[in-house]
Amino acid sequence: MERKDILMLKIDYQLVKRSTPVVFPKNLGFGNYFTDHIFEMDYNEQAGWHNPVIKPLSQMSMHPATMFIHYGQAIFEGLKAFYTGDDKPVIFRPERHFQRLNNSARRMCIPEIKIEDAVCALEELIAIEKEWIPRGEGEALYIRPFVFGVDPVLGVKPANNYKFLIILSPVGAYYPEGFKPIKILIQDDFVRAVRKGLGECKTPANYASSLLGTELAKKAGFTQVLWLDAVELKYIEEVGTMNIFVRFKDEIVTPQLTGGILPGVTRASVIDILKEWNMNVVERRLSLDELFEEYKKGNVLEVFGTGTAAIITVVGLLKYKDNTLMINDGESGEVALRLFDHITKLQRAAVEDTHNWLHYVPVKEEVLV
């Protein structure tokens, strides 16, 4: 069935009706459950992006030589949808996320997708799957758009054909036991990304390169790794799943985007909010030496991370070789707590959306089958 009233796309709907209502398990966790339907669209050089369809979730079948499996030509995003207090589904900053997807696409030689089309597709999918948006505190519908090359060819070159998919996953609170600070290891035995490489792209290679260092850190009792720049091993850059902020007495510093750091959407949101609160937030390079010196002076007041999954993560302890930095006596700081409270309320329209970051999903009453 084809819908002709979609703003940008003529989507083919291949829907199934659920025989029972959606029932969420007690512990949703993260990325363990998926909704009934996905969005899919194809690309080739002759037709461009075409064949948009919303269809039932199913297993994928592909040739063993499918290019992205061997050469890693793939990109993805991660964003969330929520219910507001007056029961309206909203997506947090989808346009910004799809802008970043296109930035990754350019770097990975993948054809860009019109942002209006991507947002339209996401609107339609969420309108259909709205009952999958959990309503519990800290819960959300996680959205994973991704693109990959599908040519069944062995050869190191960009693919000619691609698929764009969006899958949805209801997720639980990132902190089911409360907002607790974590311990982070500063790593220099390995590097995650290098400037002018893939660090600013959301691509599988970035995450693959962080796995060994992160696993070793976890075995040593740490939650994650804070990576250093890959050239001088001197400047802090980002944690594997989040950007980092350090609150000194006179400024809040986050590493500037050098090409080796993912430009986080939550990072950008936090910068705008801190400026709105008249706080002195600065994007600049921050060396380990400066961090240690300011810590000795008692000038390091808070360290926290920002990312889609957790929103704000408080860092209670940093360790680098023989140096251990206990931040704010291992407790959550006032700015991190204020940011977490504000953003979680903003995402559910419980405070005024002064930046127009909430994208309201038009909900249609008819059932398309």
C-alpha positions as CSV (number, residue, x, y, z in Angstrom):
1,M,0.0,0.0,0.0
2,E,1.4,3.4,-1.0
3,R,0.7,6.6,0.9
4,K,0.8,9.7,-1.3
5,D,0.2,12.3,1.5
6,I,3.7,12.0,3.0
7,L,5.6,15.3,2.8
8,M,8.8,14.0,1.1
9,L,8.6,10.3,0.6
10,K,6.1,7.9,-0.9
11,I,6.4,5.2,1.6
12,D,5.2,1.6,0.9
13,Y,3.5,0.3,4.1
14,Q,3.7,-3.4,4.7
15,L,2.3,-3.6,8.3
16,V,1.3,-6.3,10.6
17,K,-1.2,-6.0,13.4
18,R,-0.2,-7.1,16.9
19,S,-2.5,-9.7,18.3
20,T,-1.6,-8.6,21.9
21,P,-0.7,-5.2,23.4
22,V,3.0,-4.3,23.9
23,V,4.1,-5.4,27.4
24,F,7.5,-4.3,28.6
25,P,9.7,-6.6,30.7
26,K,10.6,-5.5,34.2
27,N,14.2,-4.8,33.2
28,L,14.3,-3.3,29.7
29,G,18.1,-2.8,29.7
30,F,19.6,-1.3,26.6
31,G,19.2,-2.6,23.1
32,N,17.7,-5.9,24.0
33,Y,14.2,-5.5,22.5
34,F,13.0,-4.2,19.2
35,T,9.7,-3.0,17.8
36,D,7.5,-4.8,15.2
37,H,8.5,-2.7,12.2
38,I,11.5,-1.1,10.6
39,F,12.1,1.5,7.9
40,E,14.2,0.6,4.9
41,M,15.4,2.4,1.8
42,D,17.7,1.4,-1.1
43,Y,20.3,3.4,-3.1
44,N,21.9,2.8,-6.5
45,E,23.6,5.2,-8.8
46,Q,20.8,5.2,-11.3
47,A,17.8,5.8,-9.1
48,G,19.4,7.4,-6.1
49,W,17.6,6.8,-2.8
50,H,14.4,4.9,-3.6
51,N,12.0,2.1,-2.5
52,P,11.2,3.5,1.0
53,V,9.2,1.0,2.9
54,I,8.0,0.4,6.5
55,K,7.8,-3.4,7.0
56,P,7.9,-6.0,9.7
57,L,11.2,-6.6,11.5
58,S,12.9,-9.7,10.2
59,Q,16.2,-11.4,9.7
60,M,18.5,-10.0,7.0
61,S,19.9,-12.2,4.2
62,M,23.0,-11.1,2.4
63,H,25.8,-12.5,0.3
64,P,29.0,-13.5,2.2
65,A,31.0,-11.0,0.2
66,T,28.7,-8.0,1.1
67,M,31.2,-5.2,1.1
68,F,30.6,-3.5,4.5
69,I,31.3,-6.8,6.3
70,H,34.8,-6.9,4.9
71,Y,35.7,-3.2,4.5
72,G,33.6,-1.5,7.2
73,Q,31.8,1.0,5.0
74,A,28.9,1.7,7.4
75,I,27.6,4.6,9.5
76,F,25.0,5.0,12.2
77,E,23.3,7.3,14.6
78,G,21.6,7.1,18.0
79,L,18.8,9.3,19.3
80,K,15.7,8.9,21.4
81,A,11.9,9.5,21.4
82,F,9.8,10.1,24.5
83,Y,6.3,10.8,25.6
84,T,5.6,14.3,27.0
85,G,3.5,14.8,30.1
86,D,0.5,15.5,28.0
87,D,1.0,12.2,26.1
88,K,2.5,13.4,22.9
89,P,5.4,11.5,21.2
90,V,8.5,13.6,20.6
91,I,12.0,13.1,19.2
92,F,15.0,14.9,20.6
93,R,16.9,16.9,17.9
94,P,16.4,14.5,14.9
95,E,17.6,17.1,12.4
96,R,20.9,17.5,14.2
97,H,21.4,13.8,14.3
98,F,20.7,13.4,10.6
99,Q,23.1,16.2,9.9
100,R,25.8,14.3,11.7
101,L,24.8,11.1,9.8
102,N,25.5,13.0,6.6
103,N,28.8,14.2,7.9
104,S,29.8,10.6,8.6
105,A,28.5,9.7,5.1
106,R,30.7,12.2,3.4
107,R,33.8,10.9,5.2
108,M,32.9,7.3,4.4
109,C,32.0,7.9,0.7
110,I,28.4,7.1,1.3
111,P,25.6,9.0,-0.5
112,E,23.9,11.6,1.7
113,I,20.2,11.4,2.6
114,K,17.9,14.4,2.5
115,I,17.4,15.4,6.1
116,E,13.7,16.1,5.4
117,D,13.3,12.6,4.0
118,A,15.1,11.0,7.0
119,V,12.9,12.9,9.5
120,C,9.8,12.1,7.5
121,A,10.6,8.4,7.6
122,L,11.3,8.5,11.3
123,E,8.1,10.4,12.0
124,E,6.1,7.7,10.2
125,L,7.8,4.8,11.8
126,I,7.4,6.2,15.3
127,A,3.7,7.1,14.6
128,I,3.2,3.5,13.8
129,E,5.2,2.1,16.7
130,K,4.2,4.7,19.3
131,E,2.9,2.1,21.8
132,W,6.6,0.9,22.0
133,I,7.6,4.2,23.7
134,P,8.0,3.3,27.4
135,R,6.7,5.8,29.9
136,G,8.8,5.0,33.0
137,E,11.2,7.3,34.6
138,G,14.5,7.4,32.6
139,E,13.0,5.1,29.9
140,A,12.9,6.0,26.2
141,L,12.5,4.6,22.7
142,Y,16.1,4.4,21.3
143,I,16.4,5.1,17.6
144,R,19.2,3.5,15.5
145,P,19.4,4.8,11.9
146,F,22.2,3.2,9.9
147,V,23.6,2.9,6.3
148,F,25.9,0.3,4.8
149,G,27.3,-0.8,1.5
150,V,25.7,-3.9,0.1
151,D,27.6,-4.8,-3.1
152,P,28.5,-8.5,-3.1
153,V,32.0,-7.7,-4.2
154,L,35.5,-8.2,-2.7
155,G,37.5,-5.1,-3.4
156,V,38.6,-2.1,-1.4
157,K,36.5,0.7,-2.9
158,P,33.2,2.4,-2.1
159,A,30.1,0.4,-2.8
160,N,27.7,1.3,-5.6
161,N,24.6,0.2,-3.7
162,Y,23.5,0.9,-0.1
163,K,20.7,0.3,2.4
164,F,19.4,2.8,4.9
165,L,17.5,1.3,7.8
166,I,15.9,2.6,11.0
167,I,15.3,0.2,13.9
168,L,13.7,1.1,17.2
169,S,14.4,-0.3,20.7
170,P,12.6,0.5,24.0
171,V,15.3,1.0,26.6
172,G,15.3,1.3,30.3
173,A,16.9,3.9,32.6
174,Y,20.6,4.1,32.2
175,Y,20.9,4.4,35.9
176,P,18.3,1.9,37.3
177,E,19.9,2.2,40.7
178,G,20.3,5.9,40.8
179,F,22.6,8.6,39.5
180,K,26.0,7.3,40.6
181,P,29.5,8.5,39.7
182,I,31.7,6.1,37.7
183,K,35.5,5.4,37.7
184,I,37.4,6.0,34.5
185,L,40.9,4.9,33.4
186,I,42.9,7.3,31.3
187,Q,44.5,5.1,28.6
188,D,47.7,5.5,26.6
189,D,48.5,1.9,25.7
190,F,46.0,2.2,22.8
191,V,44.4,5.0,20.9
192,R,40.8,5.3,19.7
193,A,41.1,7.8,16.8
194,V,43.5,10.2,15.1
195,R,42.8,13.7,13.8
196,K,42.0,13.6,10.1
197,G,40.9,10.0,10.5
198,L,37.5,8.7,11.4
199,G,37.2,10.1,14.9
200,E,34.5,12.6,14.0
201,C,32.4,10.0,12.3
202,K,29.9,7.6,13.9
203,T,31.2,4.5,12.2
204,P,31.8,0.9,13.5
205,A,35.6,1.3,13.2
206,N,35.6,3.9,16.0
207,Y,33.9,1.5,18.4
208,A,35.9,-1.5,17.3
209,S,39.2,0.3,18.0
210,S,38.0,1.0,21.6
211,L,37.1,-2.5,22.5
212,L,40.4,-4.0,23.8
213,G,41.3,-0.9,25.9
214,T,37.8,-0.8,27.4
215,E,37.8,-4.5,28.2
216,L,41.1,-4.2,30.0
217,A,39.9,-1.2,31.9
218,K,36.7,-3.1,33.0
219,K,38.8,-6.0,34.2
220,A,40.8,-3.5,36.3
221,G,37.6,-2.2,37.9
222,F,36.9,0.8,35.7
223,T,33.7,1.6,33.8
224,Q,35.2,3.2,30.7
225,V,38.3,4.7,29.1
226,L,39.2,8.3,28.6
227,W,41.2,8.4,25.4
228,L,44.1,10.7,24.7
229,D,45.0,12.3,21.4
230,A,46.7,9.7,19.1
231,V,49.6,12.0,18.0
232,E,51.2,13.3,21.2
233,L,49.3,11.2,23.9
234,K,49.1,14.5,25.8
235,Y,45.6,15.9,25.4
236,I,42.3,14.4,26.7
237,E,39.7,13.8,23.9
238,E,36.7,11.7,24.7
239,V,35.4,8.6,26.4
240,G,34.3,5.7,24.2
241,T,30.6,6.4,24.6
242,M,30.6,10.1,25.6
243,N,32.2,13.5,25.4
244,I,33.9,14.8,28.5
245,F,33.6,18.1,30.5
246,V,35.8,19.3,33.3
247,R,34.5,22.0,35.6
248,F,37.3,24.2,37.0
249,K,36.7,27.1,39.5
250,D,36.6,29.7,36.7
251,E,35.5,27.7,33.6
252,I,33.9,24.5,32.3
253,V,36.2,23.0,29.6
254,T,35.4,20.4,27.0
255,P,37.9,19.4,24.4
256,Q,37.6,21.2,21.1
257,L,36.6,19.3,18.0
258,T,39.8,18.5,16.3
259,G,38.6,15.9,13.8
260,G,39.4,13.1,16.2
261,I,36.4,13.7,18.5
262,L,32.8,12.8,17.7
263,P,30.7,16.0,17.7
264,G,28.1,14.8,20.3
265,V,24.6,16.2,20.0
266,T,24.2,16.1,23.8
267,R,27.6,17.8,24.0
268,A,26.3,20.6,21.8
269,S,23.1,20.8,23.8
270,V,25.0,21.1,27.1
271,I,27.2,23.8,25.7
272,D,24.2,25.9,24.7
273,I,22.4,25.3,28.0
274,L,25.5,26.3,30.1
275,K,25.8,29.5,28.0
276,E,22.1,30.1,28.6
277,W,22.9,29.8,32.4
278,N,25.7,32.4,32.0
279,M,28.4,29.8,32.8
280,N,31.8,30.2,31.3
281,V,32.0,27.1,29.0
282,V,35.0,26.9,26.8
283,E,36.0,24.5,24.0
284,R,39.8,24.1,23.9
285,R,42.5,21.5,24.2
286,L,43.1,20.2,27.7
287,S,46.3,18.5,28.5
288,L,46.8,15.9,31.2
289,D,49.5,18.1,32.7
290,E,47.0,21.0,33.1
291,L,44.4,18.7,34.6
292,F,46.8,17.3,37.2
293,E,48.2,20.7,38.1
294,E,44.7,22.2,38.6
295,Y,43.7,19.2,40.6
296,K,46.7,19.7,42.9
297,K,45.5,23.3,43.4
298,G,42.0,22.1,44.3
299,N,40.6,23.7,41.2
300,V,38.9,20.6,39.6
301,L,35.3,20.7,40.9
302,E,33.5,18.3,38.6
303,V,34.1,15.9,35.7
304,F,31.1,14.6,33.7
305,G,30.4,13.0,30.4
306,T,27.6,13.7,27.9
307,G,25.9,11.3,25.5
308,T,22.6,10.1,24.1
309,A,22.4,6.9,26.2
310,A,23.1,8.3,29.7
311,I,22.6,12.0,28.9
312,I,25.0,13.0,31.8
313,T,27.5,10.7,33.5
314,V,29.3,11.9,36.6
315,V,32.9,10.9,36.9
316,G,33.9,10.3,40.5
317,L,37.5,9.0,39.9
318,L,40.1,9.3,37.2
319,K,43.3,7.2,37.1
320,Y,46.3,7.6,35.0
321,K,49.3,5.4,35.7
322,D,50.2,6.2,39.4
323,N,48.0,9.3,39.5
324,T,44.5,9.0,41.0
325,L,42.1,11.9,41.0
326,M,39.1,11.7,43.3
327,I,36.6,14.2,42.0
328,N,34.4,16.0,44.4
329,D,35.0,13.2,47.0
330,G,33.5,10.7,44.6
331,E,30.1,12.5,44.7
332,S,27.9,14.0,42.0
333,G,28.5,17.7,41.4
334,E,25.9,20.4,41.3
335,V,26.3,21.4,37.7
336,A,26.1,17.8,36.4
337,L,23.0,17.1,38.6
338,R,21.4,20.3,37.4
339,L,22.1,19.5,33.7
340,F,20.7,15.9,34.1
341,D,17.5,17.2,35.7
342,H,17.0,19.9,33.2
343,I,17.7,17.8,30.0
344,T,15.5,14.9,31.2
345,K,12.7,17.3,31.9
346,L,13.2,19.1,28.6
347,Q,13.1,15.8,26.7
348,R,9.6,15.3,28.1
349,A,8.5,18.9,27.7
350,A,8.4,19.4,31.5
351,V,10.4,22.6,31.1
352,E,10.2,25.2,28.3
353,D,11.9,24.2,25.1
354,T,13.6,27.5,24.3
355,H,15.8,26.1,21.6
356,N,13.0,24.2,19.7
357,W,14.9,20.9,20.1
358,L,11.7,18.7,20.5
359,H,10.3,17.4,17.3
360,Y,6.6,16.5,17.8
361,V,5.5,13.4,15.9
362,P,2.2,13.8,14.1
363,V,0.1,10.8,15.3
364,K,-2.4,9.5,12.7
365,E,-5.5,7.7,13.9
366,E,-5.9,5.4,10.9
367,V,-4.3,2.0,10.9
368,L,-2.4,1.2,7.7
369,V,-2.4,-2.4,6.7
